[in-house]
């Protein structure tokens, strides 16, 4: 569920699903450890059957597989003030 004014969508326990995504694992590889996480990265094919706001982000986070570098899920993060990869 995505509520007006909220940055992120959330799951509602026991509610009827309002979106559907097929998730296929394409591969797993090792990578340098990132801030206390296991050094594994996986690549998935995401095939949305519906088009809800933040659907892919919410489904992957709900599976315990948040998107690498996503500033909204699992929680909203402020941008790093020393990261100059994005324009001001």
NORDA-V611292 format. One record per residue. PHI is phi in whole degrees, -180 to 180 (none if undefined). Layout:
PHI
PHI
This chain:
none
-114
-95
-55
90
-87
-72
-120
-83
-144
-84
-116
-59
81
-81
-65
-60
-114
-154
-145
-137
-89
-120
-122
-78
-99
175
-131
-145
-86
-150
-57
-60
-116
40
81
-101
-62
-80
-124
-124
-125
-115
-124
-102
-110
-120
-71
-98
-132
-130
-91
-60
63
-55
-67
-60
-66
-66
-65
-64
-64
-85
80
-128
-63
-72
-60
82
-72
-79
-106
-124
-79
-149
-71
-121
-78
-65
-70
-66
-99
-92
-103
-73
-112
-67
-70
